[in-house]
Amino acid sequence: MNILKSPLGRLRILSLVEALSYLTLLFIAMPMKYIWGQPEMVRVVGMAHGVLFCIFCLVLLQAWIAAEWKIKVPTLIFIASLIPFAPILVERWLKKEEAKFDQLETA
């Protein structure tokens, strides 16, 4: 199955891309601004991260509706998106959930 066809698959991919943009902002762009005085990278990466974060929130809402989660799961996923490296753990969990979701869809 194509990973982008499933709401949970899209959430998995987008959460990792958004996490990568967040890590780039924190560990590359911010030091360039505050240590080396080059704020241009923060503008570019910050804008990309902001757009990706907004899309992530929409995809999270879509997955929430499709998977029929209670409020706890999307809240924890959202909080994890704010913590560096936490989306890696969420992606592993989502991969298992996606397998369950796919089995329910095909049954």
Secondary structure, 3 states (H helix, E strand, C coil): CCHHHCHHHHHHHHHHHHHHHHHHHHHHHHHHHHCCCCCHHHHHHHHHHHHHHHHHHHHHHHHHHHHCCCCHHHHHHHHHHCCCCHHHHHHHHHHHHHHHHHHHHHC
